Amino acid sequence: MKLRRVTLAVLVALVAFLVWAGIGTLHADGAGLKYTGLFALAVVMVGTGIALRDRAPGVAALLMLVGAAAPMAIFYWMAPVFVPGFLVVATLVVVTQRRRRSNPAT
């Protein structure tokens, strides 16, 4: 249970970073709203993943992983900077994902 709380804290920090990065790209030379919109989409994906963690763990994990990978795709020239953070988030999401209960009757 403690690992799930740590994962939630890391995901909330990721959302905060994505919001900060999105706001920071508003005044980027030549890019502006294009990058901000992509970061906003990533925020929505991670936030939806957090909300769906208990009801639809598979979909939630996919949304959180894609949202966590967004900075690497958006700033592809800086991907090596974002890879360690993505690996931490991906590991925590996969390890804490709730598994389906097997049905012993079948």
C-alpha positions as CSV (number, residue, x, y, z in Angstrom):
1,M,0.0,0.0,0.0
2,K,2.9,2.3,0.7
3,L,4.3,1.8,-2.8
4,R,0.9,2.8,-4.3
5,R,1.1,6.1,-2.3
6,V,4.7,6.7,-3.5
7,T,3.5,6.0,-7.0
8,L,0.6,8.5,-6.6
9,A,3.0,11.1,-5.3
10,V,5.4,10.6,-8.3
11,L,2.4,10.8,-10.7
12,V,1.2,14.0,-9.1
13,A,4.7,15.4,-9.4
14,L,4.7,14.4,-13.1
15,V,1.4,16.2,-13.6
16,A,2.9,19.3,-11.9
17,F,6.0,19.1,-14.2
18,L,3.9,18.7,-17.3
19,V,1.8,21.7,-16.4
20,W,4.9,23.8,-15.7
21,A,6.5,22.7,-18.9
22,G,3.3,23.5,-20.9
23,I,3.2,26.9,-19.4
24,G,6.8,27.4,-20.1
25,T,6.4,26.6,-23.8
26,L,3.7,29.3,-24.3
27,H,6.4,31.8,-25.1
28,A,8.7,29.5,-27.1
29,D,10.0,30.9,-30.3
30,G,7.9,29.6,-33.2
31,A,6.2,26.8,-31.2
32,G,4.0,28.3,-28.6
33,L,0.6,26.7,-28.5
34,K,1.6,23.6,-30.4
35,Y,3.8,22.3,-27.5
36,T,1.5,23.7,-24.9
37,G,-1.4,21.7,-26.4
38,L,0.6,18.5,-26.4
39,F,1.6,19.0,-22.8
40,A,-2.1,19.7,-21.9
41,L,-3.0,16.4,-23.6
42,A,-0.3,14.6,-21.6
43,V,-1.7,16.2,-18.3
44,V,-5.2,15.0,-19.2
45,M,-3.9,11.5,-20.0
46,V,-2.0,11.1,-16.7
47,G,-4.8,12.7,-14.7
48,T,-7.4,10.3,-16.3
49,G,-5.0,7.4,-15.6
50,I,-4.8,8.4,-11.9
51,A,-8.6,8.6,-11.7
52,L,-9.1,5.2,-13.4
53,R,-6.5,3.3,-11.5
54,D,-9.0,1.2,-9.4
55,R,-11.8,0.8,-12.0
56,A,-9.8,0.1,-15.1
57,P,-6.2,-0.7,-14.2
58,G,-5.1,-1.7,-17.7
59,V,-6.4,1.4,-19.4
60,A,-5.1,3.6,-16.6
61,A,-1.6,2.1,-16.8
62,L,-1.6,2.7,-20.6
63,L,-2.7,6.3,-20.2
64,M,-0.1,7.0,-17.5
65,L,2.7,5.4,-19.5
66,V,1.8,7.3,-22.7
67,G,1.5,10.6,-20.7
68,A,4.8,10.0,-19.0
69,A,6.5,9.4,-22.4
70,A,5.1,12.7,-23.8
71,P,8.1,14.9,-22.8
72,M,10.4,12.5,-24.6
73,A,8.3,12.7,-27.8
74,I,7.7,16.5,-27.6
75,F,11.3,17.4,-26.9
76,Y,12.8,14.6,-28.9
77,W,16.2,16.3,-29.0
78,M,16.3,16.2,-25.2
79,A,15.0,12.7,-24.8
80,P,18.0,11.4,-22.9
81,V,17.2,13.9,-20.1
82,F,13.7,12.6,-19.8
83,V,14.4,8.8,-20.0
84,P,15.4,8.3,-16.3
85,G,12.2,9.9,-15.1
86,F,10.1,7.9,-17.6
87,L,11.8,4.7,-16.4
88,V,11.0,5.5,-12.8
89,V,7.3,6.2,-13.6
90,A,7.0,3.2,-15.8
91,T,8.5,0.9,-13.2
92,L,6.2,2.2,-10.5
93,V,3.1,2.1,-12.6
94,V,3.8,-1.5,-13.8
95,V,4.7,-2.8,-10.3
96,T,1.7,-1.2,-8.5
97,Q,-0.8,-2.1,-11.2
98,R,-3.7,-4.2,-9.8
99,R,-3.9,-7.6,-11.4
100,R,-7.1,-9.4,-12.4
101,R,-8.2,-11.9,-10.0
102,S,-8.1,-15.4,-11.5
103,N,-11.4,-17.3,-11.4
104,P,-10.7,-20.7,-9.8
105,A,-14.0,-22.1,-11.3
106,T,-12.7,-22.0,-14.8
